[in-house]
Amino acid sequence: MSGKYAFTKSLKEMRFLFCQTSDHSAATRSFLTRAYPTMKKNNPHTPIMLREALNIEPVVFARYEYGKEKRESLSGLNDKEIEEKITGLVKEPL
């Protein structure tokens, strides 16, 4: 699992937005509980921000160098599908 979360050098920041209580963010909370420590351990100098807001749909933003940013919705995805989306974002060179 550690190789999945070794971020590309062009990735400057990851931001997760999700609801702390709603069911539609449950898979995102579960994923972050499991994967955040590994992501942070493998990428100690890359900011990984967790933003909780009431009744917001779960989403992740990846900011790359030169101000490029990608947004992926995590709504309706299970833990494995979220992992695939995140792996795609952190490996993708821009």
Kinemage of the C-alpha trace (Angstrom):
@kinemage 1
@onewidth
@group {chain A} dominant
@subgroup {mainchain}
@vectorlist {calphas} color= white
{ca met a 1} P 0.000 0.000 0.000
{ca ser a 2} L 2.856 2.391 0.625
{ca gly a 3} L 3.744 2.605 -3.082
{ca lys a 4} L 0.213 3.708 -3.957
{ca tyr a 5} L 0.535 6.861 -1.922
{ca ala a 6} L 4.008 7.987 -2.926
{ca phe a 7} L 2.952 11.285 -4.507
{ca thr a 8} L 4.359 12.595 -7.767
{ca lys a 9} L 6.738 15.544 -7.310
{ca ser a 10} L 4.368 17.875 -9.176
{ca leu a 11} L 1.620 17.338 -6.554
{ca lys a 12} L 1.727 20.249 -4.117
{ca glu a 13} L -1.408 19.719 -2.004
{ca met a 14} L -4.378 17.374 -1.402
{ca arg a 15} L -7.667 18.672 0.047
{ca phe a 16} L -10.530 16.442 1.155
{ca leu a 17} L -13.947 18.008 1.783
{ca phe a 18} L -16.608 15.875 3.456
{ca cys a 19} L -19.407 15.889 6.019
{ca gln a 20} L -18.495 14.664 9.485
{ca thr a 21} L -21.914 13.097 10.181
{ca ser a 22} L -23.802 12.214 6.987
{ca asp a 23} L -24.038 8.782 5.416
{ca his a 24} L -22.920 9.963 1.963
{ca ser a 25} L -19.486 10.809 3.426
{ca ala a 26} L -19.118 7.595 5.455
{ca ala a 27} L -16.891 5.857 2.891
{ca thr a 28} L -14.658 8.938 2.648
{ca arg a 29} L -14.278 9.083 6.440
{ca ser a 30} L -13.493 5.369 6.510
{ca phe a 31} L -10.922 5.715 3.732
{ca leu a 32} L -9.202 8.651 5.444
{ca thr a 33} L -9.132 6.882 8.810
{ca arg a 34} L -7.356 3.972 7.163
{ca ala a 35} L -5.157 5.674 4.542
{ca tyr a 36} L -4.254 9.110 5.936
{ca pro a 37} L -1.432 7.875 8.226
{ca thr a 38} L 0.214 6.047 5.307
{ca met a 39} L -0.171 9.005 2.938
{ca lys a 40} L 1.328 11.392 5.492
{ca lys a 41} L 4.166 9.025 6.388
{ca asn a 42} L 5.162 8.633 2.723
{ca asn a 43} L 4.763 12.355 1.941
{ca pro a 44} L 5.659 14.318 5.075
{ca his a 45} L 6.226 17.623 3.240
{ca thr a 46} L 3.043 17.609 1.138
{ca pro a 47} L 0.027 19.225 2.826
{ca ile a 48} L -2.960 16.871 3.108
{ca met a 49} L -5.903 18.899 4.370
{ca leu a 50} L -9.131 17.482 5.755
{ca arg a 51} L -12.053 19.915 5.693
{ca glu a 52} L -15.312 18.997 7.376
{ca ala a 53} L -18.512 20.885 6.610
{ca leu a 54} L -22.113 20.044 7.386
{ca asn a 55} L -24.047 18.368 4.523
{ca ile a 56} L -21.332 18.824 1.887
{ca glu a 57} L -20.828 16.187 -0.800
{ca pro a 58} L -17.446 14.446 -0.448
{ca val a 59} L -14.845 15.710 -2.894
{ca val a 60} L -11.062 15.747 -3.247
{ca phe a 61} L -8.910 18.452 -4.816
{ca ala a 62} L -5.353 17.861 -5.989
{ca arg a 63} L -3.228 20.960 -6.596
{ca tyr a 64} L -0.189 20.583 -8.816
{ca glu a 65} L 2.638 22.927 -9.716
{ca tyr a 66} L 1.874 26.032 -11.779
{ca gly a 67} L -1.540 26.338 -10.090
{ca lys a 68} L -3.149 23.406 -11.927
{ca glu a 69} L -5.919 21.793 -9.919
{ca lys a 70} L -8.099 18.701 -10.378
{ca arg a 71} L -11.366 17.969 -8.603
{ca glu a 72} L -12.877 14.505 -8.165
{ca ser a 73} L -16.228 13.752 -6.590
{ca leu a 74} L -16.190 10.939 -4.030
{ca ser a 75} L -19.956 10.814 -3.600
{ca gly a 76} L -21.487 7.363 -3.872
{ca leu a 77} L -18.120 5.593 -4.046
{ca asn a 78} L -17.006 2.786 -1.781
{ca asp a 79} L -13.617 2.580 -0.052
{ca lys a 80} L -11.915 0.738 -2.919
{ca glu a 81} L -13.248 3.151 -5.577
{ca ile a 82} L -12.071 6.123 -3.507
{ca glu a 83} L -8.634 4.534 -3.240
{ca glu a 84} L -8.501 4.128 -7.044
{ca lys a 85} L -9.458 7.801 -7.581
{ca ile a 86} L -6.830 9.020 -5.106
{ca thr a 87} L -4.146 6.746 -6.557
{ca gly a 88} L -4.906 8.161 -9.996
{ca leu a 89} L -4.626 11.740 -8.733
{ca val a 90} L -1.363 11.283 -6.854
{ca lys a 91} L 0.372 9.447 -9.706
{ca glu a 92} L -0.865 11.680 -12.510
{ca pro a 93} L 1.766 14.035 -13.880
{ca leu a 94} L 0.569 17.393 -15.206
